[in-house]
Amino acid sequence: MSATPRTRTRCCTRPLPACARDVARIRVWAARRLVGRARSEEVLLVVSELATNALVHASAPPGSRPGGVVLRLDAHGVEVRVHTPAAPGRVPAPRAAGTGAESGRGLALVAALADAWGIDPGPDRVRVWARFATGGA
């Protein structure tokens, strides 16, 4: 019986910033962790989009824990997870943006770039995730 080598997984976590204009800090943080990885520009675009969406659209209930960004990296790919406190009745959903609209294309962009993505609503958290295959055995 041959042993299968274990894949080393690294998880990096960072709290969401206080406002959308600070998303650049999240992007720099993620870029430092993605150095040398295939598809890093696609991953960074999705990190920016999901973090911005979380800050612009999520309305955290008073006293809730802050949201965060998680990068899960292994030999096969990268997973981006952005979680926010759940507000009653507010779950992210893709929407159709008109041709002249300045917003409304974020989740469509995530869907176009990621190999898989989804929204996991919970009783006290909402998590949006995206996975990218970047090679490996």
N, C-alpha and C positions, 0 to 999 in steps of 0.2 A: 504494500500500500504506500503510495507516495503522498507526502504532505504537500498541501497547497500553501504557498507563501501568503502570509497575511498582508492585506493592503493597509498601509498606514493612512489613517484619516486624521485630518487636522480641522478643528472647528475654531473659528475666530468670531468673536462677538463684540459688537459696539452698540451703545445706546443711540437711538435716533436723536438728532440735534433738536434744538428748540424751534427752529423755523426753517422754511423751505430754502431760504437763501444760503443756509449753512450746509446744504447737501454736498457741496464741493468737498467738504472735509471728509464725508463718508466715501466719496469717490477716490480721494487720495489714499485714505486708509485701505480701501479695497485694492487699489492699484498696487500698493506695496506688497500685498499678499499674493497677487496674481503674476508677479514678474516671471517671465519665461513660460507662461502657460499659453497654450493654444486658445484662441477665441477670447482672449482677455478683453478686447475692445467691446465685443458683444456683451460679455458679462458686466463690464463697467456701465454700459448704457442701461442695462436692465437694473443694476443696483441703483443708479441715479433715478430711474423712472419709478421704481417701487418705493424708494425712500421719499421722493417728492410726493407721490400719490398718498402715502401714509400721512405725511405732514399736512397736505392740503385738504384731504377729504375725510380723514378719521377725526372724529370728535370724541376724545377720551372722556369718560365719566370722571367727575371730580374725585380725587383721592386714588385714582387707579395708578398702577405701576407704569412707568414709561415704556414705550416700544423699543425695538431694537432691530439690528441687522445682523444676520449670521451668515458667514461663508463656510461652507463645508467642502473641503478639498481632499481628493484622494487621487490615486493613479488613473482613475477612469474619467474623472470629470469634476465639475464644480456645481454645487447647489447654493443658490441664494435664497435666504428666507428673511422676510421682513414681517415683523409682528407688531401689532398695536393693540391697546386695550379695546375691547368691544364696546361699542355704543349701541344701546337697544335699537333694533330695527335697521342698523346700518351695516351692510355687507357689501364689499366691493363687487362690482360686476362690469363686464365690458359694455360699452355703449357705442352707438353709431354717431360719429361726428360728421357734421355737415362740411361741405367743401371749404367754406370760409371760416369754420370754427378754429379757435386758437388752442383748444384743449379737447380731450375726449378720445385720444388715440393711444393712450399709455398702455393699457392692457392688450390692445391689438398689436402694439409694437413688441411687447413681451412675448405674446403668442407667436409672432413671426420669427423672433430671434432664438428663443429657447427650444430645446428638444422636447421638453415637457414642462407644464406649469399648472398651477392650480390655486384654489382659494379654500382654506380650511377654517370655517367659522367655528368658534367654540363659545362656551358660556361666558368667559371673561377675556378672551383673546381672539383676534382674527389674524391668520397667517396667510401671506401670499408667498408662493415659492416658485422657483424656476430652476430647471436642471439643464446643464450643458455637458455633452460628452466631449472630452478633450483628448481622447486616446487612451492607451494603456492596453494591457493584455486581457 
